Each structure stands twice: as C-alpha cells, then as structure tokens.
Amino acid sequence: REQHNMHLNMYRADNGKFVRTILEEHDEKWQEPLDPCYVLPGREDIFIYRTNQRDGYRNLYLVDTLGAVRRLTCVDADVEFVSADADYVYYTSVELSPVENHLYRIKVGRKGKFSKLKISETTLLTPERGWHNVNFSPDGRYFVDSYSSFSVPRVVNLCRKDGKIVRN
C-alpha cells in the first residue's frame, strides 16, 4: 500500500469540524509517524514532535498550532523525548557514542511569540559513561538513572532534575 503523506490536522472539540492542517510530512518511499505529540507545559499552543523525515535522524521539533516549526535538537543521532516541565525539555540520545545513551535537557523560553522563543544550549545530565535508562517521577522533580557499561555493572541513582545525585 502507498503511504507517502502525513497530515496532522486540527479539529474543533465541540463539533468535530476541521480547522486547519498544522503539519505535513512527505516521503517518496514510506511515511509512518511513530511518535505521539507532546504539548509543551504552560503553552497549549506549542507541542513537541519527533520525526526522521527532515534529516534522517529522529530529532525533536517544536511546532505551534499555526504550523510553524522550529528544530529543538540538532544532533546526528536519534533522540527520544523523555519529559518536559515548565523550564526544560528532557531527551536521551546516543550523540556521544553509539554504545552510550545519555540524558540531556534544553531550556525553552515559555513567554512571547513562537518565533522568538529562546532555546538554550543542551546540557548533559548523565556524564558517567554507559547506557542510561531514565524514568522521571510523576511530579518531574526527580529521575531514576539506571545505567551500565562494558566496564561498570548496573548502577542505579536517584537524581534531581538538574542531574545531581540524591542517592546511589
């Protein structure tokens, strides 16, 4: 079957009527969106979208409900959305090494027009070498970091959202 186009449409919740197409993706070979969209906390008009249709890697993009798109992660590796709070977007990636998966965060401004939102530099939150599996607490204040490497057996840390270890 042919599946070359993806259209993300907006509809009215009260009557189901079409409002507009927010985002379109096209691929001559195959188009299959695999990830949900995540609304940015504190901004109902902006969501996080992950796709590999733009450069071959699964990167994160900010999209507003009018269809404007801004790239959030700029790495030559697949990234995985983990969480977002009022200040940061958290993601994991193998950008340092194909055998290491780390947690990063990016500060995203919450006020003003979409085109003028400030996006800060990426901060590495799990500097220890290894493959990090991260789970955030429901309130987003802490995360559990479970990791190992070729030379380090399983380590489990409870960390604050800024990456500081609370308990090993």
C-alpha positions as CSV (number, residue, x, y, z in Angstrom):
1,R,0.0,0.0,0.0
2,E,1.2,3.5,-0.6
3,Q,1.6,5.8,2.3
4,H,3.7,8.8,1.3
5,N,2.0,11.6,3.1
6,M,1.2,12.5,6.8
7,H,-1.2,15.3,7.7
8,L,-1.6,16.5,11.3
9,N,-5.0,18.2,11.3
10,M,-6.7,20.4,13.9
11,Y,-10.4,19.9,14.6
12,R,-12.8,21.7,16.9
13,A,-13.5,19.6,20.0
14,D,-17.1,20.9,20.4
15,N,-18.4,19.9,16.9
16,G,-15.6,18.0,15.2
17,K,-15.2,20.4,12.3
18,F,-11.9,20.7,10.5
19,V,-9.9,23.9,11.4
20,R,-6.6,23.5,9.5
21,T,-3.7,21.3,8.7
22,I,-0.9,22.0,11.2
23,L,1.9,19.9,9.8
24,E,2.6,17.8,6.7
25,E,5.3,15.3,6.0
26,H,6.1,13.6,2.7
27,D,8.4,10.7,1.8
28,E,8.6,9.0,-1.6
29,K,9.3,5.7,0.0
30,W,7.2,5.4,3.1
31,Q,5.7,7.7,5.7
32,E,4.8,6.3,9.1
33,P,4.7,8.6,12.1
34,L,5.6,6.5,15.1
35,D,5.6,9.0,18.0
36,P,2.9,10.9,19.7
37,C,3.0,14.7,20.0
38,Y,3.6,16.2,23.5
39,V,2.1,19.5,24.5
40,L,4.7,21.9,26.0
41,P,3.7,22.5,29.6
42,G,2.4,26.1,30.1
43,R,1.9,26.5,26.3
44,E,-1.2,24.9,24.9
45,D,-0.3,26.3,21.5
46,I,3.0,24.5,21.2
47,F,3.8,20.8,21.0
48,I,6.9,18.6,20.6
49,Y,7.1,16.4,17.5
50,R,9.7,13.8,16.7
51,T,10.4,12.8,13.1
52,N,13.2,11.5,10.9
53,Q,11.8,12.8,7.7
54,R,13.8,16.0,7.7
55,D,17.4,14.8,8.0
56,G,17.3,11.0,8.5
57,Y,17.7,11.1,12.3
58,R,14.8,11.2,14.8
59,N,15.1,14.7,16.2
60,L,12.7,16.8,18.2
61,Y,10.9,19.8,16.8
62,L,8.7,22.5,18.4
63,V,5.5,23.1,16.4
64,D,2.8,25.7,17.1
65,T,-0.8,25.3,16.2
66,L,-0.4,27.6,13.2
67,G,2.1,25.2,11.6
68,A,5.4,27.0,12.3
69,V,8.2,24.5,13.0
70,R,11.5,25.1,14.9
71,R,14.1,22.4,15.4
72,L,14.8,21.7,19.1
73,T,17.6,19.1,18.9
74,C,20.3,19.4,16.3
75,V,22.3,16.1,16.5
76,D,23.4,13.5,14.1
77,A,21.8,10.7,16.2
78,D,18.3,9.6,17.1
79,V,16.8,11.2,20.2
80,E,14.0,10.1,22.4
81,F,11.7,12.5,24.2
82,V,11.6,11.7,27.9
83,S,9.8,14.6,29.7
84,A,9.1,18.3,29.8
85,D,8.4,20.7,32.6
86,A,7.9,24.5,32.9
87,D,11.5,25.2,32.1
88,Y,13.1,22.3,30.2
89,V,12.6,19.6,27.6
90,Y,14.5,16.3,28.5
91,Y,15.6,13.7,26.0
92,T,18.0,10.8,25.6
93,S,20.4,10.3,22.8
94,V,23.5,8.4,21.6
95,E,25.1,11.6,20.3
96,L,28.4,11.0,22.3
97,S,28.9,7.4,21.2
98,P,26.8,4.6,19.6
99,V,27.3,2.5,22.8
100,E,26.3,5.2,25.2
101,N,22.8,6.7,25.8
102,H,22.7,9.8,27.9
103,L,20.0,12.2,29.3
104,Y,20.1,15.9,28.1
105,R,18.0,18.9,28.7
106,I,17.3,22.1,26.8
107,K,15.9,25.2,28.3
108,V,13.0,26.5,26.3
109,G,11.5,30.0,26.9
110,R,7.8,30.0,27.7
111,K,6.8,33.6,27.0
112,G,6.3,35.5,23.8
113,K,5.7,34.6,20.2
114,F,6.7,31.2,19.0
115,S,9.2,32.6,16.5
116,K,11.0,34.4,19.3
117,L,11.2,31.7,21.9
118,K,14.7,31.3,23.3
119,I,16.2,27.8,23.0
120,S,19.3,27.3,25.1
121,E,22.3,25.1,24.7
122,T,22.0,21.4,25.5
123,T,23.1,20.3,29.0
124,L,24.3,16.7,29.6
125,L,22.8,15.4,32.9
126,T,24.3,11.9,32.9
127,P,28.0,12.3,32.4
128,E,29.0,8.8,33.6
129,R,30.0,6.6,30.6
130,G,27.4,3.9,29.8
131,W,23.9,3.2,28.6
132,H,21.4,5.3,30.7
133,N,17.8,4.3,31.1
134,V,15.9,7.2,32.7
135,N,12.5,7.4,34.3
136,F,11.1,10.7,35.7
137,S,8.9,10.9,38.8
138,P,5.3,11.9,38.2
139,D,5.9,15.4,39.6
140,G,9.1,15.8,37.4
141,R,11.4,16.8,40.3
142,Y,13.5,13.6,40.2
143,F,14.5,10.8,37.9
144,V,15.9,7.3,38.3
145,D,19.0,6.7,36.3
146,S,19.8,3.0,35.7
147,Y,23.0,2.5,33.7
148,S,25.8,0.2,32.9
149,S,28.8,0.0,30.6
150,F,31.3,-2.5,29.4
151,S,33.4,-1.9,32.5
152,V,30.7,-0.9,35.0
153,P,28.0,-3.2,36.2
154,R,24.5,-1.9,36.8
155,V,24.3,1.3,38.8
156,V,21.0,2.9,39.9
157,N,20.9,6.5,41.0
158,L,18.1,8.7,42.2
159,C,18.8,12.2,40.8
160,R,17.2,15.7,41.0
161,K,16.0,17.0,37.7
162,D,19.3,19.0,37.4
163,G,21.3,15.8,37.3
164,K,22.6,16.0,40.9
165,I,22.7,12.5,42.5
166,V,20.5,12.3,45.6
167,R,21.1,8.6,46.4
168,N,23.0,5.8,44.9
